[in-house]
Amino acid sequence: MENKGKVAIVSGGARGIGKAICQRLAEAGAKVIVADLISDLAKETSNELNSKGYETLSYSVDLSKSEQIKRMIQFAVDNFGTLDILVNNAAIQIRRASEHFKEEDWDLINDVNLKSHWIASQEAAKIMLKKGSGSIICIASGTASRATSHRSPYCITKAAVEGLARALGNEWARYGVRVNGVSPGWALTDMVKEGIRVGAVKQDEILPMMPIDRFLDPMEIANTVNFLASDQASGIIGQTIYCDGGGSIRCVPEQNYELEI
């Protein structure tokens, strides 16, 4: 178990990719704090993992509030004695044309998607730097490098998250603290499944842009995070790994063809 005995916090850990990350880290031997705005869902996820024999706690946090983020980090120390892994996963988006985007909505997206990464990483580093070890993983998005209309603030903050991982990775690596990013592609979460069902997510438009020709399993992204959190990734610093089924490398939609072999 590559992260046995380590203590981890996963923000936005109650569902979707975040839940998969919590499960994978727990499988790897980590003690996990499932942090989420939706406290009931965080408790449900934590209880589900504990029923499988893992050691987790739930924590309710509003990531737009810096003081709550600081208390979240302290919660790990109070309950498990330290912090070894921080996964900044939570994010929000609001769809609206850029010219009509409200300033207060911009502030909220920036606070949750970017500033929370900064504050949480800063507080976690104060613990990790003292002991000379730790791993911070910031979840960005494929939209960091490929923009989509009516989601400009989301795309902007995700691009900045990649920059944050690079800058902090450079600064703290010499003291044993690694910072990296993961940019997921389309994953078949419950929300995406519902989007497909109601027609909001159009497979016939998405899959031709993905060389893998399918949606990702959230656990594939969680595996990437677990690797970066482990000592096996000791030489990876300030990088953002695109776990996106190849979506970031394809320029135009392509249809499948019959192999001639």
N, C-alpha and C positions, 0 to 999 in steps of 0.2 A: 504494500500500500504506500504509494509514493508521497503522500502527505500525512502520514500517520503521526498523530499527536499534535498536529498544528492547529491553530485557532484561526478561523476565517469568519469574515463578515461579507455577506452578499446583499447589496441594496437592490430593491426591486426583486426580492428573492421568492415572492409568494406564488408566482405563476410564470408561465411561458419559459423563455430562455433562462431567466433568473432561477426558477424552480429547478430546471435541469442542472444548472451549475451547482446549486445547493446539494442536490442528490449526488452528483459526480464527486464533489469534494468530500462528502460524507463517506461515499464508497471507498475513497482513497485514504480514509482514516482520520480526516479532519473533524474537529468540533466546529459546528457551523451555527452562526447566528443568522436567522432568516429575517432580514430587515425589510419592512414594507410600510407604505402609507396605510394600506388596508389591513388593519390589525387582525381582524377575524380570519382573513385568508392566510396571513402569516402564521397564525396559531395552527390553522388547519394543515398547512404544509409541514410545519415543525412536528406536529403530532403524527402525521403520516410517516415522516422519516424516522421518528423515534420508535414507532411501532415495528419498524424493520430492524431495530437494534442499533441505530445510529444515535449520536449525541448531538442534539440541536436545541436551540432556544429561539423563540420569536421575539421580535422587537418592533414596536410601532414608531415610525419616524416620518416627519415631514421634511424632506430634503431641501425645501426652499427656506428653511430656518437654520441658520448656522449653529445656534446653540443646541438645537436638537441633534445635529450631526455630531457635535463634540460629545454630547451625552451618549450617543450610540457607540462611539469608540471606547469611551470609559466603561460602558456596559460590558464590553468584551473583557476588559481587564478585571473588572469587579467579579465577573462570574467564572472566567477561565484563566485568569492570571496574566494574560499577555495577548498579543495579536501578531499573527504571522502572515496572514493573507487578507488583503482587502480587494474586493471586487466591486468596482463602481459600475453598476449595471442599470440602475433605474433611469428612465427618461420619459419625457412627455412630448407630445406634438399637438399643434393646433393647425388645422388646414384653413388657409385664407390667402387671398391674393396679397402679394407683398405691399402693394400701394395702399391697401386697406387694413394692414396689420396694426393692431392696437399696441401702444407702448407698454401697457401693463401686461399684455400677453407675451410680448418680447422679453420683458423682465422675468416673468415666471419661467419661461423656457430656458433662458440663460441661467437662472438660479438653479434649476433642477438638473439640466443637462450638462452644464459646465462648471458653475461655481461650486456645486456640491462635490464634484470630483476633486476640485482644488482643496476645499476645506477638509474633506475626509482624508485625502492623501496627506495633507499637512499634519493633521492630528495623528494619523497612523504612523507617519514617519518619525514623529517624536518618540514613539515607543520602539520602532524598528531600528532606528539609528543608534539608540543606546546599546542595543544588544548586537548590532552589526549584522542583522539578517532580516529578511522580509521580502514579500513580493506583492506588488500592487498591479492590478489589471483593470484597465479602463475600457469599457465597452463602447465602441464608436458605432459606425454603421457604414454600409456601402455608399450611403448618400454623402459621406465625407469627401468622396472623390467624384461622384456622379450625382448632380443635383436633380431634383424633381420640383416641378412647379407647385405653388401654393403650400410649400413646406420650407420656405427659405430659412427661417430662423432655426428650424430643426437641422437642416443641412449645414448651416454655418456653425452651430454649436458642435456638431459631430466632427466637422473638420478641425475645430479647435481642440477637441478631445485628443485627436491624434497628435497635435502639437504639444499638448500638455504631457502626454506620455513620453514624448521624445525629450522635452526639456527637463522633466523631473528625472527621467532615466539617466540622462547625462550627468545631472547634479549629484544624485545619490548613489550611483552604482559603486563608486570608489569606497563607499562606507558599507557595502554589503546589501543595500536595498535596491531591488530591481523594479523598474516600472515599465510596463508594456501595454499595448492595446490589442483588442480584437475587434475587427469589423465584420459582423455577421451579414449574411445575405438573407434571402427569403427562407424562413424556417416554418415548418408546419406546426405552429402553436395552436392552441384552442381558438385564439382570436383570428388567426389566419383561416382556420377551418370554417369558422362562422362567416368570415368574409367571402370565402368561396361559395358557401351555401346560399348567401343572399345576393351574390353577384357583384359585390363590391371589390373582390379580389379576382382578377380575370387570369386564369391559368394560361389561356391561349395567347395572352400578351406577354406574360412573365417568363414562361418556360423557354420560348425561343431565344431569350437573352441569357440563358443559363446553360453552359456547356454540359453540365451534369444531367440536364434534362429532367430534373425533379426538384421538389422543395427539399431543403435540408431537414434532418431530424434535429430538434433542439439539443439532443445529447451530443451531436457532432461538434457543436459550438462549445458545449460544456467540456468535452474532451480537450479542446484546444486551451481553454482557460485552465483546466486542471494541470495540463502539461506546463504552462507558463508559471503556474503557482509552485511547481515542484522544483527540486534541485536539479532535475534533468535538464532544465532550461537555464542553467547557471550562466551561460555565455550570451544569452539573448537580452539585450538592453535597449530600451527606447524604441522598439519596433512595434508596428501594428500589423498583425497577421490577418489577412482577409480569408475568413472561413465562409465562403460565399458560393461554393459550387462553381467557381470560375466566372461568376457574373461580372466581375470587375475587369476581366480581360477581353470580353467580347464587344466588338464595336457596333455590330448591327444584328438584328434578329436572324437566326438561321433555322431552317427546317432540317429534320433528320433525313438521312439518305440510307439506302441499302448498301451494306458493305459488300465489296466484290473480293471475296477471299476463297 
